[in-house]
Amino acid sequence: MDLDTLIYRRDEVSPAMILKKVIDYAFSHKVKHLDLWVDGVEGREWPVVLTGFVNSLISLRLQSCSKIDDEKRMFDDLMMFFSKVYSVKSLKVCKAIVHILSLFQEELVSRCPHFRDFKFDVEDLDRRTSKSTMRKTEFLELGYLGYERVLAP
């Protein structure tokens, strides 16, 4: 029996081992929609490093990064994570993740070409919500591999 949707929610810091097991389970059971809601991961290892590739995932929603200390490291971790979920057609990320991606736009496009047509309206993002007042439930949706390639609230 294949699951259609898997939601992992933990309103506190999650052990990296548990989060990795949830993701591995989703990939091995051909989950189509994966929602990950965590306040952070022990050791600040987020997203966790993935070992296999997945091609069944259609949508991915990431909620994390409530506290970001090393933006370049976070960006590198996100790029590694995104490279493993190449079949995703819908990607929802919290505004903190959009902020990280917007800081490294050229590198983002060179490392993950799917993002080449995305438009990051960073001024609008900053105007609407400062980093310090972001709520965990505020997301921006990216039409990851589809035709709609504009970042929009």
C-alpha positions in Angstrom: 0.0 0.0 0.0 1.5 3.4 -1.0 0.8 6.5 0.9 -0.3 9.6 -0.9 0.6 12.2 1.7 3.0 12.1 4.7 3.1 14.9 7.2 5.8 15.0 9.9 5.2 17.7 12.4 7.2 18.4 15.6 6.8 21.7 17.3 10.3 21.6 18.7 13.8 20.5 17.6 13.7 17.1 15.9 16.5 14.5 16.2 18.2 14.3 12.8 18.0 10.5 12.8 14.2 10.6 13.2 13.7 13.2 10.4 16.0 11.2 8.1 13.9 8.0 8.8 10.7 9.9 8.0 12.2 11.1 4.7 13.6 7.7 3.8 10.2 6.1 4.6 8.5 8.7 2.3 10.9 7.9 -0.5 10.8 4.1 -0.1 7.0 4.1 0.0 6.5 6.4 -3.0 4.8 9.2 -1.1 3.6 11.9 -3.5 3.2 14.8 -1.1 5.6 15.3 1.8 5.2 18.0 4.5 8.0 18.5 7.0 7.2 20.8 9.9 10.1 21.2 12.4 11.4 24.0 14.5 14.9 22.8 13.8 17.1 19.8 13.8 19.6 18.8 16.4 23.1 19.9 15.5 21.5 22.4 13.0 21.7 19.7 10.3 18.8 20.7 8.1 17.9 19.6 5.6 19.3 16.2 6.4 21.5 14.7 3.8 19.6 12.3 1.6 21.2 9.1 0.3 18.9 8.0 -2.5 17.0 9.7 -5.3 13.3 10.0 -5.4 11.1 10.2 -8.4 7.6 9.8 -6.9 7.4 13.0 -5.0 5.1 15.6 -6.6 5.0 18.2 -3.8 7.2 19.1 -1.0 6.5 21.7 1.8 9.4 22.7 4.1 8.9 24.5 7.3 12.1 25.0 9.3 14.9 27.5 9.6 13.3 29.3 12.4 16.8 30.3 13.5 19.5 30.7 10.9 23.0 31.4 11.9 25.2 30.3 8.9 23.3 31.4 5.8 25.9 29.9 3.3 25.9 26.5 5.0 22.1 26.5 5.1 22.1 27.4 1.3 24.5 24.5 0.6 22.3 22.1 2.6 19.2 23.2 0.7 21.0 22.7 -2.6 21.9 19.2 -1.7 18.4 18.5 -0.6 16.8 20.0 -3.7 19.1 18.0 -6.0 17.7 14.8 -4.6 14.0 15.7 -5.1 14.3 16.4 -8.8 10.8 15.2 -9.7 8.9 17.7 -7.4 6.5 19.8 -9.4 5.3 21.9 -6.4 7.5 23.2 -3.7 6.3 25.3 -0.7 8.9 26.8 1.5 8.7 29.2 4.5 9.9 32.7 4.0 13.1 32.1 5.9 14.1 29.6 3.2 13.2 32.0 0.4 15.4 34.6 2.2 18.3 32.2 2.1 17.8 31.3 -1.5 17.5 35.0 -2.5 20.9 35.7 -0.9 22.7 33.4 -3.4 20.6 33.8 -6.6 23.5 33.3 -9.1 24.8 30.2 -7.4 21.2 28.9 -7.0 20.7 29.0 -10.7 24.1 27.5 -11.5 23.6 24.6 -9.0 19.9 24.0 -9.5 18.9 25.1 -13.0 15.2 24.6 -12.3 15.3 27.9 -10.5 16.6 29.9 -13.4 13.2 31.6 -14.2 12.2 32.3 -10.7 11.8 35.9 -9.7 12.7 36.8 -6.2 11.0 40.0 -5.1 13.2 40.4 -2.1 12.1 44.0 -1.4 8.4 42.9 -1.3 9.4 40.0 0.9 11.3 42.3 3.3 8.5 44.9 3.2 5.8 42.3 4.1 7.6 40.5 6.8 10.9 41.0 8.4 13.0 38.0 9.3 12.4 38.6 13.0 8.6 38.6 12.7 8.2 35.6 10.4 5.5 33.2 11.5 6.0 29.5 11.0 2.9 29.2 8.9 3.8 31.8 6.3 4.8 30.0 3.1 5.6 30.9 -0.5 4.8 28.5 -3.2 7.2 27.7 -6.1 5.9 26.0 -9.2 9.1 24.0 -9.1 9.3 22.2 -12.5 6.0 23.4 -13.9 5.1 26.3 -16.2 4.5 28.8 -13.4 8.0 29.9 -12.4 7.4 33.1 -10.5 7.7 33.2 -6.8 4.4 34.4 -5.4 2.7 34.5 -2.0 
